[in-house]
């Protein structure tokens, strides 16, 4: 299972950690949970209303 983070405020994300870069920045609202799905190279965001948003990116090593 991937490590999940929770946004403590409205955050514009373009990079997760040092290695995962998004094609386009995405907003994560306060209290929403996010994680990187390394198999599909996507940032997943649990919006808290039963939906999960996915944003494409790439790994840089």
Secondary structure as GFF3:
##gff-version 3
##sequence-region A 1 61
A	DSSP	beta_strand	5	6	.	.	.	ID=ss1
A	DSSP	beta_strand	11	16	.	.	.	ID=ss2
A	DSSP	beta_strand	20	28	.	.	.	ID=ss3
A	DSSP	beta_strand	33	37	.	.	.	ID=ss4
A	DSSP	beta_strand	42	46	.	.	.	ID=ss5
A	DSSP	beta_strand	52	59	.	.	.	ID=ss6
###
